[in-house]
């Protein structure tokens, strides 16, 4: 992996409050805003450093590091602000010395390789990978909301209609990675974030640290309460049925309010999982009871697969196209949207032809990260209401007009 030159920011450099400085997500920076922005960068040499970072992809310079928002075995997760797009991101920072001691570098690299292959609205998005002498840094989408464990705990259990809307997104995301021959192997509430909304909660799946692209696996891994029987048997297994089992445990937890297999000791828990015996409340609909019973089957060859779960009548997806079709890929923009993004990037000596090739080849670097962050902001813009206190997304015509205004505004300020 190519090593980056890193500019270390002190705590006084870290912005407080919103990452967009109060301008909101809908606007391209005005001329006055650009002046303020340049002042916030300090001296002209600091701006020159950003231009150089774009050219050399030494892109740690692009971020202002914020507070720690998570801790892991090998490092921390920090909130950060991308200096040019003004968008907030999450920075997963691995300590290389600790990771090498525990022989985790290959696992981290596998996680990165898997994330590079994924582009789905319900899976946390990778922006870029940075490396210093001491750290491996993964810049990724910042998950808003709360993890599913907290989401369920505040409600005891979820009503079926709410659980259905959430589970549809989770199943669609897992079905998507299975089509790409990727398995997750650690599906659990702590690895699923939910941005709550009265009518349509949004799901984000994260942490592919145990993910794999191998067809036959043998590693004993995962979270005990969500672990499939074939892993406990410690024999070779197929990863896709493992994910299906975890989805069944998750669905039970969502709708019943507790896990189907519980015990005071891990060994007792494993015995209950291998026995495959659990109780279903009669308060659940018959279709939901049927689905859970068909998924939590000890024999993996008899268990419903993820695509079968997806098309079960309880989910109601049998006549719907993949949820992953909306919003569009962050690697592909139509001409008008593409031009609006490029207009915002003008003034920083971005090579447009090179950027186009890098986007087409799914390259992760400073320029493509900036492009994708601005792209994501525009996609969010389209989903947001054009009128306060409504849930109506911008129409295609209104969105096109909005983009044309942004392009003209950028040209007049160039």
PAVOBA-263324 format. One record per atom (N, C-alpha, C, CB): residue in one letter; x, y, z. Coordinates in steps of 0.1 Angstrom, whole numbers, plus 5000, padded with zeros to 4 digits. Glycine has a CB too. Layout:
% residues N
AXYZ...
% end
This chain:
% residues 414
X500849885000X500050005000X500950135000X499050005012X500550224992X501350344991X501350435004X500850434979X502450475008X502550555021X502250695019X503950535027X501450755028X501050895027X501850985035X499550915030X502051115031X502651215039X501451275047X503351325030X501751285060X500651325069X500951455076X500351215079X499951545076X500051675084X499251645097X499451795076X499851665108X499151635121X498551765126X500151585131X497251755128X496451865133X496351865148X495051875127X496551975155X496451975169X494951995173X497252095175X494551975186X493151985189X492552125186X492951965204X493352235186X492752365183X492352375168X493752475186X492852285160X492452285146X491152225143X493552215137X490652145153X489452065150X488152155152X489351945160X487352155141X486152235141X485152175151X485552245127X484452265157X483352225166X482052245159X483352305179X481052165163X479752175157X479552105144X479352325155X478652155135X478352095123X479452105113X477052155117X479652005105X480751995095X480552095084X480851855090X479352135082X479052225070X479052375074X477752185063X479452405086X479652545090X478252615089X480652615082X477152545090X475852615090X475352645076X475952735098X476052615066X475552645052X474452545048X476652645042X474352435054X473352335050X473852255039X472052405047X473152135036X473652045026X473152075012X473151915029X472352185010X471752204997X472552304988X470352254998X473452374994X474052484987X475452464983X473952614995X475852504970X477152514966X477752644972X477352514950X478952644977X479552764984X479452884976X480952734988X478952994982X478853124976X480253184976X477853224983X480453294969X481753364968X482253404982X481753484959X481353454990X481653495004X482053375012X480553575010X481253265010X481553145017X482953085013X480553035014X483353105000X484653054996X485753135002X484753054981X485553265004X486453355011X486653305025X486053505010X485553285032X485553235046X486253105046X484153225051X485953015036X486552885036X488052895035X486052805025X488552985026X490052995025X490653055037X490353085012X489953145044X490453205056X490553095067X489553315061X489553005067X489552895077X490752805075X488252815076X491252795062X492352715060X493652775064X492452675045X493652905067X494852975072X495653035060X495652875080X496953005060X497753065050X497653005037X499253055055X498153075027X498053025013X498852895012X498553125003X499852875020X500652755020X499752635024X501852765029X498752655033X497852545037X496952515025X497052595049X496552615018X495752585006X496552504996X495052705000X497752554994X498652484985X498852344988X500052564984X498952315001X499152175006X497952095002X499352175021X496752155002X495552074998X495552044983X494252155002X496052144975X496152124961X497152014958X496552254954X498252014966X499351914964X498851774968X500551954972X498051774979X497451654984X496551584973X496651674997X495851674966X494951624955X495851564944X494051734949X496951624941X497751574931X498551444934X498751684926X498951444947X499851324951X499051224959X500951384960X497751254962X496851164970X497451144984X496751034963X498151244989X498551245003X497451315011X499851325005X496351245012X495051305016X494751315030X494051235009X495651275040X495351305054X495251455056X496451245063X495851525047X495751675048X494351725045X496751735037X493551635039X492151675036X491251675048X491651585025X491651625059X490751605070X491151685083X490751455074X490151725090X490351785103X489751675113X489551925105X490651625121X490251515130X489351575141X491451445135X488351495144X487451535155X487451435167X485951545150X486351425174X486451345186X486451195183X485251375195X486851115193X486750975192X485350935194X487650905203X484750845185X483350805186X483250655188X482650845173X484450585188X484450445190X485850385193X483850375178X485850275200X487150215203X487150065200X487450235218X488250025194X488349885191X489649825196X488249865176X489849695193X490949625199X492249685193X490849475195X492249725181X493549765174X493549915172X493749695162X492549995176X492550135173X491250205177X492950165159X491050325171X489950405174X489150445161X490350525182X487950485163X487250545152X486950695156X485850475150X487350785148X487150925150X486350995140X488550995151X485551085144X484751165135X485751265129X483551245142X485651295116X486451395110X485651475099X487751325103X486251585095X485551675085X486451675073X485351815091X485951645061X486651655049X486751805045X485951575037X487951865044X488052005044X487452075031X489552045044X487452005020X486952065008X485452045006X487752004996X484951925009X483551905007X482751955019X483251765004X483451965030X482852005043X481851895049X482052135042X482051775044X481251665048X481951585060X480951565037X481051535069X481651455080X481851315076X480651465092X482951255081X483251115078X483651045091X484351105067X483750915090X484350835101X485750785097X483450715105X486650795106X488050755103X488350635112X489050865105X488450515107X488850395114X490350385114X488150265108X490950405126X492350415127X492950295134X492750545134X493750215126X494350095131X495850125135X494349975121X496150075147X497550085151X498349965145X497650085167X499249995136X499949895129X500849805138X500849955118X501449865148X502349785156X501549685164X503149875166X500349725169X499549625177X498949525167X498449705184X498549575155X497949475146X498949375141X497349555133X500149415139X501249325135X501549215146X502549395131X501549265158X501849175170X500749065170X501749255183X499549095167X498448995168X498148935154X497149065174X499048965145X498948905131X497548945125X499048755132X497149065126X495849115121X495949195108X495149195131X497149215103X497349295091X496549235079X498749315087X496749095077X495949035066X494449045067X496348885065X493949045080X492549055082X492049205078X492149025096X492849305082X492549435079X492549465064X493549535086X493549405057X493649415043X492449345036X494949355037X492049235041X490849165036X489549255037X490649025042X489449315049X488349405052X488349515041X488349465066X489449575039X489549685029X489149635015X491049745029X489749515011X489449464998X487949434996X490249334996X487349385006X485849365006X485049495004X485349285018X485449595012X484749725012X484849784998X485249815023X486049764992X486249824978X485249764968X487649794974X484749644970X483849584961X482349614963X484049434962X482049684974X480649704978X480249854975X480549674993X479049864969X478449994967X476949974968X478850044952X476449984981X475049954984X474550064994X474849814989X473350114992X472850225001X472650185015X471550274996X472650055018X472450005032X473649945038X471249905032X474849975032X476149925037X477050055038X476749815028X477750065049X478550185051X479550195039X479250175064X479750315034X480550325022X482050365025X479950445013X482850305018X484350335019X484650455010X485150205014X485450545015X485850655008X487350645003X485750785016X488250615012X489650595009X490450535020X490250735005X491650485016X492550415025X493850495026X492750265021X494250525038X495450605040X496450525049X495150745047X497750545047X498650475055X499850565059X499150345047X500150555072X501350635077X502350525082X500950735088X503450575088X504350485094X503750405105X505550555099X502850465112X502250405124X500850355123X502350495136X500050405113X498650375113X498150335099X497850495118X497150255098X496350235086X494950295089X496150075083X494550385080X493350465083X492350435072X493650615084X491150405075X490050375066X489050495068X489350235068X488950575057X487950685058X486650635052X488450815050X485550645059X484350585055X483150665059X484150445061X481950625054X480750695057X480450705072X479550635050X480150825077X479750835091X478350795093X479950985095X478150695101X476750635104X476050725114X476850495109X474950785110X474050865119X473150765126X473250965111X472450815136X471550735143X472150655155X470850645134X471650535157X472150455168X472250305163X471250465180X472950225170X473050085167X471750015170X474250015173X471449905164X470249835166X469949785180X470149715156X471049755187X470849705201X470249815209X472249675207X470649945208X470050055215X468650085210X470950175214X468550075197X467250105190X466150015196X467350085175X466449885197X465549785202X465249805217X465949635199X466349825224X466349835239X465349945243X467649865245X465350055235X464450165239X462950135236X464850295231X462750035228X461349995225X460849865230X461250005209X461749795236X461549655241X461449555229X460249645249X460649585220X460549505207X459949595197X459749365209X460049545184X459549625173X458249575168X460649635162X457349665164X456149625158X456449555144X455149735156X455649465140X455949395128X456149485115X454949295125X455349585114X455549675102X456849755103X454349775102X457249795115X458549865116X459649765114X458649925130X459549645120X460649545118X460749505104X460249415127X459649495097X459649455082X460449555074X458249445077X460149685076X460849795068X462349785071X460349935072X462749765083X464149755087X464849625081X464449765102X464149515083X464649385079X464749375064X463749275084X463849435056X463949435042X465249495037X462749525036X465649605043X466949665039X468149585043X467049805046X468049515055X469149435059X469349315049X468949385073X468149245046X468249135038X468649165024X466849065037X468149285019X468649325005X470149345005X467849455001X470649405015X472149435016X472949295016X472449515028X472449205024X473149075026X473048995013X472648995038X471849005006X471648934993X472548994983X470148954989X472749124984X473749194974X475149144976X473649344977X475649134988X477049094990X477148944987X477549115005X476148864989X476148724985X476248704970X474948644990X475648794963X475748784948X477148824943X474748884941X477848894952X479248924949X480248824955X479549064953X479648714960X480448604966X481248654979X481448554957X480548744987X481048794999X480148755010X481248954999X480648705021X479848685033X480348765045X479948525037X479448795054X479748895065X480248815077X478448975068X479448715082X479848635093X479748695107X481248575091X479348825108X479148885121X477948975121X480448955125X476848925116X475649005116X475049005130X474548945106X474949125136X474449135149X474049285151X475549095160X473249315161X472649445163X473749555164X471849455175X474849525170X475949625172X476549665158X476949575181X476449585148X476949615135X475949665125X477649485129X474849705130X473749765122X473349895128X472549665121X473450005121X472950135125X471650175119X474050245122X470850235127X469450275122X469350425124X468350195129X469050495113X468650635113X467150645114X469250715101X466550675125X465150665127X464450775119X464850675142X463250735115X462350825108X460950775110X462650835092X459950855112X458550815115X458050715105X457650925116X458350725092X457750635082X458750545076X457150715072X460050575076X461050495068X462450505075X461150545054X462650425085X463950415091X464950365081X463950325104X466150415081X467250375072X468350295079X467850505065X468750185073X469750095078X471050115072X469249955077X472150095080X473450085075X474149975082X474250225078X474749885074X475449765079X476949795079X475149635071X477649765089X479149795089X479949685095X479349925098X481249695095X482249605101X482249475093X481849575115X483149475083X483449355076X484749285080X483449385061X485049305093X486349245098X486349095097X486549295112X485249035098X485148885097X484648845083X484248825108X484548935074X484048905061X484948815053X483749035053X484448745043X485248655035X484748645021X485448515042X485548615012X485148584998X485448434994X485948674988X485748355004X486048215002X484748135002X487048155012X484648034994X483347954993X483247855005X483247884980X484347805009X484347705020X485247765032X484847565016X484647765044X485347835055X485447735067X484647955060X486347765076X486547675087X486747755100X487647585085X486947885100X487347965111X486147965121X487748105108X486547945134X485547955145X485448105149X485947865157X484448175145X484348315146X482948365147X485148385135X482748485151X481448545153X481048575167X480448455146X479848615169X479348645182X478448525187X478448775182X478748465198X478148345202X476648335201X478448315216X475848435205X474448425204X473948425190X473848545212X474748475180X474248475166X475048375158X474548625161X475748295164X476648195157X475848075152X477748145166X476048035140X475347925134X475847795139X475447925118X474947685139X475447555144X476647505138X474247455143X476747515124X477847465117X479247525121X477647475102X479247645126X480447705131X480847635145X480347855133X479847615153X480047545166X480547405164X478747545174X480047335154X480547205151X482047205148X479747145140X482547315144X484047335140X484447245129X484847305153X483547245119X483847175106X483747275095X482847055104X484247235083X484147325072X482747355069X484747255059X482447485065X481047535063X481047635052X480547595076X479847655047X479547755037X479047875044X478447705027X479647995040X479348115047X478048175045X480348215043X477348145034X476048205031X474948165041X475648185017X474848025043X473847985053X474148035067X473847835054X475448065070X475848125083X475148265085X477348135085X475248345074X474648475074X473048465075X474948555062X472548365069X471048345069X470648315084X470648225060X471348225091X471048195104X471148315113X472048085110X472148395112X472248525120X471148615117X473648595116X470648615104X469448705101X468248645109X469248705086X468148515110X466948465117X467048495132X466948315116X468148495138X468348535152X468048675153X469748505157X468448755144X468248905144X466748935143X469048975133X466048865134X464648895132X463848855145X464048815120X464248745151X463648705164X463748805174X464248565169X465048855176X465348965185X464449085183X466848995185X464349125170X463649245167X462149245170X463749275152X461549125168X460149115170X459649055183X459549035158X460548985190X460248925203X460849005214X460748775203X461949065212X462549155222X463649085230X461549195231X463948955226X465048885232X465648785222X464548805245X466748725225X467348625216X466748495217X468948625218X466648415207X465948285208X466748175216X465748225194X468048195217X468848095225X469648175235X469848015215X469448145248X470048225258X470448125269X469148335264X471548155276X472048065287X473048145295X472747945281X473348095307X474248165316X475748145312X474048115330X475948035305X477348005301X477447995286X477947885308X478548015280X478748005266X478547855262X480148055262X479047765270X478847625266X477447585266X479647535276X476647625275X475247595276X474547665264X474547645289X474947785260X474347855249X474647775236X475047995247X475847725234X476147645222X475247515222X477647605222X475047455233X474147335234X472747365229X474147275248X472247485234X470947515230X470847545215X470447645238X471847615209X471847645195X471947515187X473147725191X472747415191X472847285184X471547205185X473947205190X470747225196X469447155197X468447225189X469047155212X468647355186X467747425177X466247445182X467647355164X466147445196X464747455202X464547595207X464547345213X463447655203X463047785208X461547805207X463747895199X461047895215X459647925215X459248055208X459147935230X458148045201X457648165194X456348215200X457448135179X456248345204X455048395209X453848395199X455248545214X452748365204X451548355195X451148495190X450348285202X451648605197X451348735192X451948775179X451848835203X452948695174X453548715161X452548665150X454848645160X452548725139X451748675128X452148535123X451748775116X451248465118X451548325113X452648325103X450348255108X452648425094X453748435083X455048455089X453348545073X455148545100X456448575106X456948445114X456248695116X456048385121X456448255128X456948155118X455148195135X456348145106X456748045096X458148085091X455748045084X458348205089X459648255084X460748225094X459648405081X460548255106X461648235116X461948085117X461148295130X460848005118X461047855119X461847805107X459747785120X461647855095X462347805083X463747855082X461547845071X464047955090X465448005089X466247945101X465448165091X465747935112X466447885124X466447725124X465947935137X466947675113X467047525111X468447485113X466447485097X468747385122X470147345125X470847295112X470047235136X470147215104X470747165092X470847275081X469947035087X472047315078X472147435069X471647405055X473647475068X471547275051X471047245038X469547255037X471447095034X468847255049X467447265050X466947405053X466847165060X467947495056X467647625060X467347715048X468847685068X466447815050X466147905039X467447985036X464948005043X467748015024X468848095020X468348245020X469348065006X469348335019X469048475020X468048525009X470348555019X468248474997X467348504986X465948454988X467848454973X465848334995X464548274998X463848365009X464648135003X464648405019X464148495029X463648625023X465248535040X464448675013X464048805007X462648795000X465148844997X462348674995X461148664987X460048594995X461348584974X460248585008X459148525016X458048625017X459748495031X456748575017X455548665018X455648765029X454348575019X456148725041X456148825052X456948955048X456748765064X457948945040X458749065037X458049145026X460149025032X457249075018X456549155007X457449204996X455849265013X458549144994X459549194983X459449104970X460949184989X458549004970X458548914959X458248984945X457548804961X457549094945X457249164933X457949304932X455749184932X458949324940X459749444940X461149424935X459749514954X461649524928X463049524924X463949544936X463349624913X465249524934X466149534945X466149684951X467549504941X466149684964X466149814971X467449894967X466049804986X468549814964X469849874961X469849964948X470849764960X468749964941X468750044929X468650194932X467649994919X468150224944X468050364948X468650374962X466550404948X469550474964X469950574954X471050514945X470550694962X471450584934X472350534925X473750524931X472450624912X474550454923X475950434928X476750564929X476650334918X477650574939X478450694940X479550694930X478950704954X479750594922X480750584912X480250634898X481350444911X478850654897X478250684884X477350794886X477550554879X477550904878X476651014879X476251054864X477251134885X474951094863X474551134849X475251264846X473051154848X475151304834X476051414829X475751544837X475751444814X474551584839X474251704846X474751704860X472751734846X474551594868X475051584881X476551584881X474451454888X477151514872X478551504871X479151644869X478951414859X478551724860X479051864858X478851954870X478351924846X477751934877X477552014890X478651974900X476251984896X479051854901X480151814910X481451874906X480251664911X481751864893X483051914888X483052064889X483151884873X481952134888X481952284890X482352314904X480552334886X481852234913X482252264927X483752234930X481452184937X484352154922X485752114924X486652204916X485951974919X486152294908X486952394900X487752474909X486052474891X488952514905X489852604912X490952524920X489052684922X490852394919X491852314927X492752224917X491252224937X492752264904X493652204895X493352054893X495052224898X492052014894X491651874893X491751834878X490251844898X492451734875X492551674861X491251604858X493751584859X490351654850X489051604848X489051464841X488151694840X489951454831X490051324824X490551214833X490951344811X491551254841X492151154850X491151114860X493451204857X490351214865X489351184875X488251094869X488651314880X487851114857X486851034850X487350884850X486551084836X488650864846X489150734845X489250664859X490550734839X489650744869X489650684883X488350654888X490350794892X487350724885X485950694889X485450564882X484950814886X485750554869X485350444861X486050314866X485650464846X487250324871X487950204876X487850184891X489450214872X486950264897X486750254912X487950274920X486050124915X488750374916X489950404924X489550484936X490950484915X490350454947X490050534960X491250624962X489850434971X491050754961X492150844964X491450984968X493050864952X492351084969X491851214974X490751274965X492951304976X491051274952X490151334942X488751254941X490751334928X488851124940X487551044939X486751054952X487850904936X487551064964X486751084976X486051214977X487751074988X486651324973X486051454972X484851444963X487051564967X484951384951X483851374942X482751294948X484351304929X483051184954X481951094960X481251164972X482450964964X481951244979X481351314991X480351424986X482451375000X480751494975X479851594970X478651524963X480651684959X478951414956X477951334950X476851284960X478551214942X477351234971X476451194982X475651304987X477251124993X476251424988X475451544993X474351574984X476351664995X474551564971X473551594961X472451484961X474151604947X472851364963X471851254964X470951274976X472551114965X471551324987X470751354999X469851474996X471651385011X470351564989X469551684985X468251644978X470351774976X468451544969X467251504961X466251434970X467651414950X466751364980X465751294989X465151384999X466551184996X465751505001X465151595011X464051675004X466251695015X463151725013X461951795008X462351935002X460951815019X461651974992X461752104987X460852204995X461452114972X460052145004X459152235012X459352185027X457652225008X459352275036X459552235050X458352145055X459652355059X458652055064X457651975071X456951885062X456652065078X457551845051X456951735042X458051635040X456451805029X457651525034X458551415031X458651395016X458051285037X458251495008X458251484994X459651514988X457251584988X460251414981X461551434975X461451524963X462151294971X462551584959X462551674947X462251584935X463951744946X461451644926X461151574914X462351574905X459951634907X462351494894X463551494885X463651634878X463251394874X462551704875X462651834869X463251934879X461251884864X462751934891X463252024901X464652004904X462352014914X465051874905X466451844908X467351884896X466651694910X466951864884X467751914873X467952064873X467051874859X466852134876X466852284877X467852324888X465452344879X467752254899X468652284910X470152264906X468352194922X470452154899X471852134895X472252234885X471951994888X471452274875X471752384866X472152514873X470652404856X471352544883X471652664891X472952664898X470552694901X473352544903X474552524910X475752544900X474652384916X475552484888X476652494878X476852644873X476252414865X475752714871X475852854867X476452934878X474452914863X476052914890X476552984902X478152964903X475952944915X478552844901X479952814902X480752884891X480252664901X480152884879X480852944867X481053094870X480052924854X480053164875X480153304878X481153344888X478753364881X481453244897X482453264908X483853224904X481953194920X483953154893X485253094889X486253204886X485153004876
% end
